[in-house]
Amino acid sequence: MIDRLRALAESVPPGGSVTIPRDWLAGELSSTDVGPIAPAKEASERLLTADEAATRLGVSVRWVYDHAHEIGVRRLSRRCVRFAEAAVDRRAQRGGRVT
């Protein structure tokens, strides 16, 4: 396998890139002593609006904005923020409102 990867790397010009299908790579690695490949993590996590986060937490939208840094805010632009679904759910399990 190492020889095949080395040949592939040598065939690509400097600064170039190569896309390798995950199934091919997994097959190559399974035939070596490297061990199994862990399942891929989800590429993108769902992001919630402030309104969606407020509904899940049972609080007002204003409260969500006021406590954004505690929940886990992601700023998409100067005026646009979103909240990671997993972070909002963790906060909801702990009990939404904290003063």
Secondary structure, 3 states (H helix, E strand, C coil): CHHHHHHHHHHCCCCCCCCCCHHHHHHHHHCCCCCCCCCCCCCCCCEECHHHHHHHHCCCHHHHHHCHHHHCEEECCCCCEEEEHHHHHHHHHHCCCCC
